[in-house]
Amino acid sequence: MNGRKQSDDKLGHETKGKPHFENSKMVQDRAQTLMDAAFAQAQEKGDFDDLPHKGKKLDLSSGDALSNVLKNANYVPGWVDLQQRIRDEIREVVHTLDQQDENHINHIDSRIEEINELIAKYNREVPNPLLQKSKIYRDRIQQQLQKWE
């Protein structure tokens, strides 16, 4: 045996009798301490001295610094891709309805059900409940499309 108690976790913290969430909090605290130390060391070495846009203000016109950083890195979160897909699907249904083809009503209703399943998935993935959207309905789809534009 390597000198640790059997009830110690990988970081050497005693786990016997403690709830799991306390152990995960200790791990998070330790990880944060390690990240802070690595960041401070990199800063002391000057690793951040020649970064592009250093000293310039962040463009926060969208109100969210993280979104701007991700956008500049050409990263699109999955929920944003899903939002665009839903908008495109709704547009297609609206276009089909505009043609007033009564033979396609059952097809349109099934497409709306599929879109509503995508909306439910979108609502589970968005980072803020304020971004969640309601289901769509055939009789109000034109107005609802505007909320997705």
N, C-alpha and C positions, 0 to 999 in steps of 0.2 A: 504494500500500500504506500501511497506517496505522502502520507502525513496528514492528509485532509480527512475530516470526518465524513462518513458516508452520507450524512444529511446536508453537506455543503453543496451549493450549486457550483457552476463552472467558474464563477468569479470568487469563490471562497467564502461566500456569505452563507451563514447557517439558514437553512430553509425549514427545518423541522418545526412544526407548530405554527408557521406563519402563513397567512392566506397568500394565494398565488399573486394577487394584484400588488402586494407589498414587494414581492421579489421582482416583479416586472418594473415597478417604480424604481427600485434600486438599480436595475440594469439600465433603465433609461437615464437615470441620474449619472451613472458611471459613463455611459456613452456620451452624454452631453459634456461631461468634464473632459473626456478624451478629445472630442471635437473642438472644444474651446482651446485646449492646449495646442492642438495641431494648427488651428487658425492663428493663434498668437505667435507660434513659432514661424509660420510662413510669413506673417506680417513683419516680424523682426528681421527675417532674411531678405525682405524687400520683394517677395514674390508678387505683391499687388501694386508695385510701383509703376509698371509699364502697361497697365490694362487699358484697352481702348475705351474712350469716352471718360477717362479718369478726370474728375473735377467738374464734369458737366452735370447739370441737373437732369434728373430722370424726367421723361415725358410722362406725366401722370394724367393726361387728358381723359383716359378711360377710367381714372380713379383707382387703378389697381396696378401697383408696381410689378407684382409677380406676373400678371398677364402680359405686361409690356416686355418683360424679360423673356418669357416663353415665346412671345410673338417674334421678337428679334432673333431667337434661336430657331425659328421655323418649326416650333413644336406646337401641335394642336392637340389638346386633350381629347380623349375619346368621346366625352359627352358633347363637345362642340361639333365634332364630326357627325355624331348622331343627330344633333339639332339641325344641321344643314341637310342631312338626309331626310329628316321628317319634313322640313320645309319644302324640299323638292318633291316629295311624295304628295304632299297636300296640293302643291301647284298642279301636278299631273291630274289629280282627281278634280280640281276646279276646272281645268281645261276640258276634261271629259264631260263634266256637267254642263259647261257652257255650250257644248255641241248638242245638248238636250236629246241625247240618244236614250230613249226609254228602255231599249233592249239591254242596256248595260247597267241598269239600276242594281241588280243583284251583285254584279261584279264590283260596282262602286261600293256597295255596302260591305262587301268582304274586304276590299282595300282599306276602307275606313277602320274596320276592326283590326287589320294588320297595323295600320298607323297608330291606333290607340295602344296596341301592345308595345310599339316602339316608344310611344310617349311615356308609358308606365316605366319602361327601362330607363329612359332619359331622366325621369323624375327620381329614380333610385340613384343615378350616377351624378347628378349635379351637386356641386360642392355647397350650395346654399339653398335652403328651402324656398327662398324668395324667387328663385329661378324656375321653379316647377311650373308646369303648364297643365291645363285641363284637357280632358278628352275632346275630340272633335265630333261634330254631328253634321249629317248631310245638309240639313236645313239652315245651318249657320256657318257653313264652311268658309264662305267668302270673308266674313268678319273675323273668323278664327285664323285665317291665313295671315291677316294683317298683324296678328300678335306674334307670328313666326318670322316675319320679314325683318 
